[in-house]
Amino acid sequence: MSKNWMNSLSLSQRLYLPLVFFVVALFLVFQTLGSYKYIESEKQNLVNRINILATGIGTNLTAAIQFDDPLTANEILSAFCADPMITSVSVMRDAKTVFAKYQNQKATVSYANRVGEGDC
């Protein structure tokens, strides 16, 4: 059956078919590689943004920690709302006690819906 189907095609169609399959396969490979590189780049960008925010906020948290002021620490941690990708931050006193915490209230909403909302 498959031989009859292949024989019924013209010579140009027989030459064109493998070329189309090759181009489609090449397209899929490049799309997969591009998506993988994009995801890795976004992960690295998120880590860099978190490091920059954490360094600045950590410097401001020093006084609140020294004076044992969790209210001020919570206010300082609210600066993490500048990046909607950060969902939660906790400052721990010891292994079981939370000193201060920031929780993104819109963490369940998709990122596309939160862009530009300015919920800070």
Contacts in CASP RR format, 6 or more apart in sequence:
PFRMAT RR
TARGET T0000
AUTHOR 0000-0000-0000
METHOD contacts of the structure
MODEL  1
MSKNWMNSLSLSQRLYLPLVFFVVALFLVFQTLGSYKYIESEKQNLVNRI
NILATGIGTNLTAAIQFDDPLTANEILSAFCADPMITSVSVMRDAKTVFA
KYQNQKATVSYANRVGEGDC
6 14 0 8 1.000
9 17 0 8 1.000
46 83 0 8 1.000
46 85 0 8 1.000
49 83 0 8 1.000
49 85 0 8 1.000
50 83 0 8 1.000
50 86 0 8 1.000
53 79 0 8 1.000
53 80 0 8 1.000
53 82 0 8 1.000
53 83 0 8 1.000
53 86 0 8 1.000
57 76 0 8 1.000
57 77 0 8 1.000
57 79 0 8 1.000
57 80 0 8 1.000
58 76 0 8 1.000
60 76 0 8 1.000
60 79 0 8 1.000
61 73 0 8 1.000
61 76 0 8 1.000
61 77 0 8 1.000
61 91 0 8 1.000
61 100 0 8 1.000
63 69 0 8 1.000
63 72 0 8 1.000
64 70 0 8 1.000
64 72 0 8 1.000
64 73 0 8 1.000
64 76 0 8 1.000
64 100 0 8 1.000
65 73 0 8 1.000
65 91 0 8 1.000
65 99 0 8 1.000
70 99 0 8 1.000
70 100 0 8 1.000
73 91 0 8 1.000
73 99 0 8 1.000
73 100 0 8 1.000
74 100 0 8 1.000
74 101 0 8 1.000
74 102 0 8 1.000
76 100 0 8 1.000
77 89 0 8 1.000
77 91 0 8 1.000
77 100 0 8 1.000
77 101 0 8 1.000
77 102 0 8 1.000
78 102 0 8 1.000
78 120 0 8 1.000
80 86 0 8 1.000
80 89 0 8 1.000
80 102 0 8 1.000
80 104 0 8 1.000
81 102 0 8 1.000
81 104 0 8 1.000
81 119 0 8 1.000
81 120 0 8 1.000
82 120 0 8 1.000
84 104 0 8 1.000
84 106 0 8 1.000
84 111 0 8 1.000
84 114 0 8 1.000
84 115 0 8 1.000
84 117 0 8 1.000
84 119 0 8 1.000
85 111 0 8 1.000
86 102 0 8 1.000
86 104 0 8 1.000
87 103 0 8 1.000
87 104 0 8 1.000
87 107 0 8 1.000
88 101 0 8 1.000
88 102 0 8 1.000
88 103 0 8 1.000
88 104 0 8 1.000
88 107 0 8 1.000
89 101 0 8 1.000
89 102 0 8 1.000
90 98 0 8 1.000
90 100 0 8 1.000
90 101 0 8 1.000
90 102 0 8 1.000
91 98 0 8 1.000
91 99 0 8 1.000
91 100 0 8 1.000
91 101 0 8 1.000
92 98 0 8 1.000
92 99 0 8 1.000
93 99 0 8 1.000
105 119 0 8 1.000
106 114 0 8 1.000
106 117 0 8 1.000
106 119 0 8 1.000
END
